[in-house]
Amino acid sequence: MLMVANVQRYVAIKRGLGYSFADQEQMLQRYAAFADARGEECTSISGMIEWASGAPSIQRSREWLRTVRHFAIAMHAEDPRSEIPPRDAFGRAKRQRPRPHILSPDDVKLIMRAAFTVPPVASITPYTCHYIIGLIATAGLRVSEAADLLITDITADGLLIRETKFRKTRLVPIHQSTRAALEEYLALRRRIGGPNPHLFVLSTGEPPDPAMVTRTFVRLARQVGLRGPAGVRGPRVHDLRHSFAVRSLEQCGRGRAAINRHMLALSTYLGHACLSDTYWYLEATPVLIRQIADATEAFREGGAA
């Protein structure tokens, strides 16, 4: 049971660092049982590849191997006998991020106005859709973060985002105009929203499910002509967060020092686990690509980048 014990210790460390790690724990437990049955005291390349080969698809084999490979790296740091499998033993995955659709302020206003048509019209539901879309757009929140907000999460210093994607809690400052809009919604909500402690509620008195907000956004985007029919890709509710990040970076000024400072602040604001997730936004619009090109040209010419 040595490998099982090592996995338990590794999972505890990951959780202590703030990772939820539920899916990875299940994978590692299955691998540990497999390795212990083989009598392996250390991770072995052959054992990990054989175990991952039992996945139902090549994509899943890559995912299983990636999970045990990270475990093997940690084990190798403690015991050099532990082997680390090659990264691409099952071929290189062609995973790509979905292309972001950067929404203009006018696009967001169109969708927010259309939200007033969401049924049942004579209820709080259309107002909830209107204001939750506006909040995601102006604060760059994940849809789950907005849906989970409690009324008490509105503080004098901003919005308290509690234990979200990476089990972290953070404070999100908001502009005075955003605070005023939330006060408008709260005035209505106090009259017809019911006693639920969540900030956003539907006509049922319950908070909206993130999947419901996602579906509603897609339907509204089609309604106003920003997205094609079913089967055609277009703006998603998560693109409101993309748009917030990109517009923020476009305004951060030029120069490596300014960009790096702004990037760290934005990464913290968005609640990213890795700074690299924030740097990805640099590729998202022609404005940012132009800034990168200008900085590169200045560096090549010996100027300040």
C-alpha positions in Angstrom: 0.0 0.0 0.0 3.0 2.3 -0.3 1.8 4.0 -3.5 -1.6 4.6 -2.0 0.0 6.3 1.0 2.2 8.5 -1.3 -0.9 9.5 -3.3 -2.8 10.5 -0.1 0.2 12.6 1.0 0.5 14.2 -2.5 -3.3 15.0 -2.6 -3.1 16.6 0.9 -0.3 18.9 -0.3 -2.2 19.9 -3.4 -5.4 20.7 -1.4 -3.3 22.6 1.1 -2.2 24.8 -1.8 -5.8 25.6 -2.7 -6.5 23.0 -5.5 -9.9 21.2 -5.3 -8.2 18.2 -7.0 -11.3 15.9 -6.9 -11.0 14.4 -10.4 -7.2 14.0 -10.1 -7.5 12.3 -6.7 -9.8 9.6 -8.2 -7.4 9.0 -11.1 -4.4 8.8 -8.7 -6.2 6.4 -6.4 -6.9 4.1 -9.3 -3.3 4.3 -10.4 -2.0 3.7 -6.9 -4.1 0.5 -6.6 -2.7 -0.6 -9.9 0.9 0.1 -8.9 0.5 -1.5 -5.5 -0.9 -4.6 -7.1 2.2 -4.8 -9.3 4.4 -4.5 -6.2 5.9 -1.2 -7.3 7.5 0.9 -4.6 8.4 3.8 -6.9 6.7 5.2 -10.0 7.8 3.4 -13.2 7.4 4.5 -16.8 6.2 1.2 -18.0 3.6 0.9 -15.2 2.2 4.4 -15.7 1.9 4.0 -19.5 0.3 0.6 -19.1 -2.2 2.0 -16.6 -3.0 5.0 -18.8 -3.5 2.7 -21.8 -6.6 1.4 -20.1 -8.4 4.6 -20.5 -11.5 4.5 -22.8 -10.0 6.9 -25.4 -6.6 8.3 -26.5 -7.6 11.7 -25.2 -8.4 10.2 -21.8 -5.1 8.3 -21.9 -3.3 11.6 -22.3 -5.2 13.1 -19.4 -4.5 10.1 -17.2 -0.8 10.2 -18.0 -0.6 13.9 -17.5 -2.0 13.5 -14.0 0.3 10.6 -12.9 3.3 12.4 -14.6 2.9 15.4 -12.3 2.7 12.9 -9.4 5.8 11.2 -10.6 7.7 14.5 -10.8 6.9 15.1 -7.1 7.9 11.6 -6.2 11.2 11.9 -8.1 12.1 15.0 -6.1 11.9 12.8 -3.0 13.3 9.6 -4.4 15.5 9.6 -7.6 14.4 6.0 -8.2 11.0 7.2 -9.2 10.7 7.4 -13.0 9.0 10.2 -14.9 7.2 9.2 -18.1 7.6 11.2 -21.4 5.1 13.9 -21.8 3.9 12.8 -25.3 3.8 9.0 -24.8 0.3 9.0 -26.4 1.0 11.7 -28.9 0.7 15.4 -28.6 -2.8 16.7 -27.9 -4.1 19.4 -30.2 -6.1 21.2 -27.5 -6.7 24.8 -28.3 -8.5 27.5 -26.4 -11.8 28.6 -27.9 -11.3 31.8 -29.9 -12.6 34.7 -27.7 -15.2 37.0 -29.0 -14.4 40.5 -27.7 -17.6 42.3 -27.1 -17.8 46.1 -27.4 -19.6 48.2 -24.8 -22.4 48.7 -27.4 -22.7 44.9 -27.8 -23.1 44.4 -24.1 -25.7 47.2 -23.9 -27.7 45.4 -26.7 -27.7 42.1 -24.8 -28.6 43.8 -21.5 -31.5 45.6 -23.0 -32.7 42.3 -24.6 -32.6 40.7 -21.2 -35.7 42.6 -20.2 -37.6 40.3 -22.6 -36.7 37.1 -20.7 -39.8 35.4 -19.3 -41.7 35.7 -17.1 -41.6 39.4 -18.0 -43.7 40.6 -15.0 -41.3 39.2 -12.5 -37.8 39.8 -11.1 -36.2 37.3 -13.6 -35.6 39.7 -16.5 -34.1 42.3 -14.2 -31.8 39.6 -12.7 -30.6 38.6 -16.2 -30.1 42.3 -17.1 -28.0 43.1 -14.0 -26.1 39.8 -13.7 -24.9 40.2 -17.3 -23.9 43.8 -16.6 -22.0 42.8 -13.4 -20.1 40.0 -15.2 -19.1 42.5 -17.9 -18.1 45.4 -15.7 -16.3 43.3 -13.0 -14.9 40.5 -15.1 -16.4 37.8 -12.9 -16.9 34.1 -13.8 -20.6 33.4 -14.2 -20.5 31.0 -11.2 -19.0 33.7 -9.1 -21.8 36.2 -10.0 -24.5 33.6 -9.4 -23.1 32.6 -6.0 -22.9 36.1 -4.6 -24.8 36.8 -1.4 -26.3 40.2 -0.5 -23.8 40.4 2.3 -20.9 40.0 -0.2 -21.4 43.6 -1.2 -19.0 45.4 1.1 -17.7 49.0 1.4 -14.5 47.9 -0.3 -16.0 45.8 -3.1 -17.4 42.4 -3.8 -16.3 39.4 -1.7 -15.8 36.5 -4.0 -15.8 33.4 -1.7 -13.9 30.2 -2.3 -14.5 29.9 -6.0 -12.7 27.9 -8.8 -9.4 27.4 -6.9 -10.9 27.5 -3.4 -9.6 31.0 -2.9 -11.4 34.1 -1.6 -10.7 37.5 -3.0 -12.0 41.1 -2.8 -13.0 42.6 -6.2 -13.1 46.5 -6.1 -16.0 47.9 -8.2 -16.6 51.2 -9.9 -19.1 53.6 -8.3 -21.4 53.2 -11.3 -21.4 49.5 -10.8 -22.2 49.9 -7.1 -25.1 52.3 -8.1 -26.5 49.8 -10.5 -26.4 47.1 -7.8 -28.3 49.4 -5.5 -30.9 49.9 -8.2 -31.3 46.1 -8.4 -31.3 45.7 -4.6 -34.2 48.2 -4.3 -36.3 46.1 -6.6 -35.1 42.8 -5.1 -36.2 43.9 -1.6 -39.7 44.4 -2.9 -40.2 41.3 -5.0 -37.2 39.1 -4.6 -38.0 37.1 -1.5 -35.9 36.1 1.5 -33.1 34.1 -0.2 -29.7 35.4 0.9 -28.3 35.3 -2.6 -27.9 38.6 -4.4 -29.4 37.4 -7.7 -32.7 35.5 -7.6 -35.3 34.4 -10.2 -39.1 34.5 -10.0 -38.9 31.2 -8.1 -37.1 32.9 -5.3 -34.0 30.8 -5.9 -30.6 32.0 -7.4 -30.0 31.4 -11.1 -27.9 28.3 -12.0 -24.8 29.3 -14.0 -25.9 27.0 -16.8 -29.2 28.9 -17.0 -27.3 32.2 -17.3 -25.1 30.7 -20.0 -28.1 29.5 -22.0 -29.9 32.8 -21.6 -26.9 34.8 -22.8 -26.5 32.6 -25.9 -30.2 33.0 -26.7 -30.0 36.8 -26.2 -26.9 37.1 -28.3 -28.8 35.4 -31.1 -31.8 37.6 -30.6 -29.8 40.8 -31.1 -27.8 39.4 -34.1 -24.5 38.9 -32.4 -24.5 35.1 -32.8 -25.7 32.8 -35.6 -28.2 29.9 -35.4 -27.7 26.7 -33.4 -24.4 25.0 -34.4 -22.7 28.3 -35.3 -20.1 29.5 -32.8 -20.4 32.9 -31.4 -20.1 35.0 -28.2 -20.5 33.1 -24.9 -21.2 34.6 -21.5 -17.5 33.9 -20.6 -16.6 36.3 -23.4 -17.8 39.1 -21.1 -14.8 38.2 -18.8 -12.5 37.9 -21.8 -13.6 41.4 -23.0 -13.1 42.9 -19.5 -9.5 41.5 -19.4 -8.6 42.6 -22.9 -10.0 46.2 -22.5 -8.1 46.4 -19.2 -4.8 45.4 -20.9 -5.3 47.8 -23.8 -5.4 50.7 -21.3 -2.4 49.6 -19.2 0.2 51.7 -21.1 3.3 50.7 -23.0 6.6 49.3 -21.8 7.5 45.9 -20.2 7.5 47.3 -16.7 4.0 48.8 -17.0 2.6 45.6 -18.6 4.1 43.3 -16.0 2.8 45.4 -13.1 -0.7 45.6 -14.7 -0.6 41.9 -15.5 0.0 40.9 -11.9 -2.7 43.1 -10.7 -5.2 41.8 -13.3 -4.3 38.2 -12.6 -5.1 38.8 -8.9 -8.3 40.6 -9.7 -9.5 37.9 -12.0 -8.6 35.1 -9.5 -6.3 33.3 -11.9 -4.2 30.4 -10.4 -1.4 31.0 -12.9 -0.1 34.2 -14.3 0.3 32.5 -17.7 -3.5 32.4 -17.9 -3.5 36.2 -17.8 -0.7 36.6 -20.3 -2.8 34.7 -22.8 -5.0 37.7 -23.2 -2.1 39.6 -24.8 -2.9 37.7 -28.0 -6.6 38.4 -28.1 -7.0 41.6 -30.1 -5.2 43.6 -32.8 -4.6 46.4 -30.4 -2.6 44.2 -28.0 -0.8 42.5 -30.9 0.2 45.9 -32.2 1.5 46.9 -28.8 3.5 43.7 -28.6 4.9 44.3 -32.1 5.8 47.9 -31.2 7.6 46.8 -28.0 9.5 44.1 -29.9 10.6 46.6 -32.6 11.7 49.1 -30.0 13.7 46.4 -28.2 15.4 45.3 -31.5 16.3 48.9 -32.2 17.9 49.3 -28.7 15.1 51.4 -27.2 13.1 50.9 -24.0 10.7 48.0 -24.3 
